[in-house]
Amino acid sequence: MRTGSEPRSARSALRARMWLSVWGLVWAVAGTTAFALAGRPGWAIACGVLWLIITADLAMILRHIRQGPHYQPGPDIPPYRPPNQRS
């Protein structure tokens, strides 16, 4: 009884994305620190920007995990009806 366009077996890998983001966050912090100490401000800024992007992505991932099965549907959860489109 699926009405969406996604495959029936589609699942969200939010926990895997969370751990990959944590791994990237560790490397971005280490890169920012190492390049700042080595006197490479351009590379330190690039790693700092990456650090901010990873932090924002991690916050979104954690928010979706906390919202529960709406973003991680199981096979026993029926699809959500799309909102009414107003013209």
C-alpha positions in Angstrom: 0.0 0.0 0.0 2.8 2.4 -0.8 1.7 5.6 -2.6 5.1 7.4 -2.7 7.6 7.3 -5.5 10.3 5.7 -3.3 11.1 2.0 -3.5 9.4 -0.1 -0.9 12.7 -1.2 0.6 14.1 2.4 1.0 15.6 3.1 4.4 17.4 6.0 5.8 21.0 5.4 7.0 21.0 8.3 9.5 23.1 6.5 12.1 25.8 5.7 9.5 25.7 9.3 8.3 26.0 10.5 11.9 29.2 8.4 12.5 30.7 9.5 9.2 30.0 13.1 10.2 31.7 12.6 13.5 34.7 11.2 11.8 34.8 14.1 9.4 34.4 16.5 12.3 37.4 15.0 14.1 39.5 15.4 10.9 38.3 19.0 10.2 39.1 20.1 13.8 42.6 18.4 13.6 43.2 19.9 10.2 42.2 23.4 11.3 44.5 23.1 14.4 47.4 21.6 12.5 47.3 24.2 9.7 46.9 27.1 12.1 49.9 25.9 14.1 51.9 25.3 10.9 51.3 28.9 9.7 49.1 28.1 6.8 46.1 30.4 7.3 44.4 29.6 3.9 44.3 25.9 4.6 43.2 26.6 8.2 40.3 28.7 7.0 39.3 26.0 4.4 39.3 23.4 7.2 37.4 25.8 9.5 34.7 26.3 6.8 34.4 22.5 6.4 34.1 22.2 10.2 31.1 24.6 10.1 29.4 22.6 7.3 30.0 19.3 9.0 28.6 20.7 12.3 25.4 22.0 10.5 25.0 18.6 8.8 25.5 16.7 12.1 22.9 19.0 13.8 20.4 18.2 11.0 21.1 14.4 11.2 20.6 14.4 15.0 17.4 16.4 14.6 16.0 13.8 12.2 17.1 10.9 14.4 15.2 12.5 17.4 12.1 12.9 15.3 11.8 9.2 15.1 10.0 7.0 12.5 8.7 9.9 10.4 12.2 10.1 8.9 13.1 6.4 9.4 10.0 4.4 8.4 9.9 0.7 8.9 8.0 -1.8 6.8 5.0 -1.6 9.2 4.6 2.2 9.0 2.2 3.3 6.2 3.3 6.2 4.0 2.4 9.7 4.9 -0.1 11.5 2.6 1.4 14.4 0.7 0.2 17.8 1.9 -2.7 19.3 -0.1 -1.4 21.5 -2.9 -3.0 24.9 -3.1 -3.0 26.9 -6.3 
